[in-house]
Amino acid sequence: MERVLWCLSKNSRAALLSGESSPVVESLVWTLKSWWGVQGVRSETKTQMASALVEVVDWSPDLFEPTSGPGSGAEDYACECVSELVSCSMSMGVPRREYSLASKVLHWLLPWRMPAYDNIVRRTLGVPTSWDHPQAYRQVAREIFAMARITAQDSTWVGSLEPRSPLRAFDKCAWWLGGGNSGTAAEVRDPWRVVHRLGLEDH
């Protein structure tokens, strides 16, 4: 499933760099919603959020490149992008603040720059449930980037599955510690179906 998401992510780049949405970008949004169990999201959201993505990030080839570690201002940049994607999506018709979905979409497009966010991550990191999404996401970003800086000198622990990003690895750790070890993962019989339907190569 992660290989499929990474395939969709990489194939979304050309459209975003051209300043436009595409069926691949929409499929990335909707596949993340479906596989990651984001509840209450209307089908129109895939088009609205995909279009908002074009507006909220100054897309450039450098953004997609791996980084040696988070630089100064990494937390601010991540928080700003997620907040703007949520706001822009709502201006295009999304009826509620989709912080979880927005963070996941940006995380998979820019896995070296955007921490993922949901209730499992919040619970694992001890973020109070009473905090509103912007404050909670900032705390998540602060803690995830702090850990990424500590481990920046040794990338062997993140494994071999692409994207080999510490932020991706920390998200998997948070999921495991927050309930993934109890067998709560989504099961998809044919994860490559979405790739083949779009006419993409499955690698």
TORSE-485627 format. One record per residue (C-alpha): x negated, y negated, z; residue number from 1. Coordinates in steps of 0.05 Angstrom, whole numbers. Layout:
<rodrens>
     px     py     pz num
      X      Y      Z NUM
...
</rodrens>
This chain:
<rodrens>
     px     py     pz num
      0      0      0   1
    -57    -48     15   2
    -89    -32    -52   3
    -23    -52    -86   4
    -18   -117    -47   5
    -90   -134    -65   6
    -75   -118   -138   7
    -15   -166   -137   8
    -57   -218   -101   9
   -113   -217   -152  10
    -64   -218   -210  11
    -29   -279   -180  12
    -90   -322   -187  13
    -86   -340   -260  14
    -16   -370   -253  15
    -32   -408   -190  16
    -96   -437   -221  17
    -53   -459   -280  18
     -5   -494   -234  19
     54   -448   -245  20
     91   -390   -214  21
     99   -322   -247  22
    135   -256   -238  23
     72   -229   -205  24
     71   -285   -152  25
    145   -273   -139  26
    133   -198   -133  27
     77   -210    -82  28
    125   -252    -40  29
    181   -201    -43  30
    137   -140    -33  31
    107   -170     30  32
    177   -186     55  33
    200   -115     41  34
    140    -75     64  35
    126   -117    126  36
    199   -117    148  37
    212   -192    149  38
    285   -194    167  39
    340   -240    142  40
    305   -265     79  41
    350   -279     20  42
    330   -254    -49  43
    326   -325    -76  44
    268   -337    -29  45
    219   -301    -73  46
    228   -352   -129  47
    232   -412    -82  48
    170   -394    -42  49
    131   -374   -104  50
    146   -443   -134  51
    127   -477    -69  52
     60   -442    -69  53
     41   -481   -132  54
     55   -547    -96  55
     23   -538    -27  56
    -47   -513    -43  57
   -100   -547    -86  58
   -117   -482   -122  59
   -188   -473   -146  60
   -231   -411   -162  61
   -274   -425   -101  62
   -215   -414    -54  63
   -211   -341    -75  64
   -284   -326    -61  65
   -305   -290      4  66
   -335   -334     58  67
   -393   -317    104  68
   -352   -341    163  69
   -300   -394    180  70
   -327   -464    178  71
   -307   -524    219  72
   -235   -544    207  73
   -214   -473    187  74
   -158   -472    237  75
   -131   -540    215  76
   -133   -520    142  77
    -95   -455    154  78
    -43   -488    198  79
    -32   -544    148  80
    -23   -496     89  81
     26   -451    126  82
     66   -511    152  83
     69   -543     84  84
     89   -478     50  85
    146   -470    100  86
    169   -542     90  87
    164   -541     15  88
    200   -474     11  89
    257   -504     52  90
    260   -565      6  91
    270   -516    -52  92
    328   -481    -17  93
    300   -431     33  94
    349   -439     91  95
    302   -428    150  96
    229   -435    171  97
    197   -371    144  98
    132   -377    183  99
    118   -303    184 100
    129   -293    110 101
     92   -356     91 102
     31   -337    132 103
     30   -266    103 104
     35   -291     31 105
    -22   -341     42 106
    -61   -288     81 107
    -60   -240     22 108
    -76   -294    -29 109
   -132   -323     14 110
   -152   -268     62 111
   -217   -302     84 112
   -180   -367    101 113
   -110   -352    127 114
    -93   -310    189 115
    -28   -271    185 116
     27   -285    236 117
     87   -247    264 118
    115   -223    329 119
     66   -165    333 120
      6   -212    326 121
     36   -260    377 122
     48   -204    427 123
    -21   -173    417 124
    -56   -240    428 125
    -11   -259    487 126
     20   -320    455 127
     81   -340    496 128
    148   -323    464 129
    174   -392    485 130
    126   -428    439 131
    153   -455    373 132
    123   -429    309 133
     74   -486    294 134
     44   -484    363 135
     43   -408    364 136
     10   -403    295 137
    -43   -453    315 138
    -60   -410    376 139
    -63   -348    333 140
   -108   -383    283 141
   -153   -409    339 142
   -162   -340    369 143
   -170   -302    304 144
   -222   -351    277 145
   -260   -349    343 146
   -266   -274    337 147
   -285   -280    264 148
   -342   -327    283 149
   -367   -279    336 150
   -369   -221    286 151
   -394   -261    226 152
   -464   -231    229 153
   -441   -160    220 154
   -387   -144    168 155
   -395    -68    169 156
   -339    -61    220 157
   -285    -87    172 158
   -290    -23    131 159
   -293    -12     56 160
   -221    -26     34 161
   -212    -92     -3 162
   -204   -146     16 163
   -263   -138     63 164
   -243   -198    105 165
   -249   -202    181 166
   -181   -237    183 167
   -151   -177    146 168
   -185   -129    194 169
   -161   -168    255 170
    -90   -167    229 171
    -93    -91    223 172
   -122    -86    293 173
    -66   -130    320 174
    -14    -88    285 175
    -45    -24    313 176
    -49    -50    384 177
     20    -81    380 178
     57    -17    361 179
     27     10    298 180
     -3     68    337 181
     68     90    352 182
     83    105    280 183
    121     42    262 184
     91     33    192 185
    136     25    133 186
    136     85     86 187
    139     71     11 188
    145    132    -33 189
    115    100    -96 190
     77     36    -77 191
     48     29   -147 192
    117     24   -178 193
    117    -52   -172 194
     49    -56   -206 195
     70    -12   -264 196
    136    -49   -273 197
     96   -113   -283 198
     50    -80   -333 199
    -12    -89   -290 200
    -70    -41   -284 201
    -69     -1   -220 202
   -139    -17   -194 203
</rodrens>
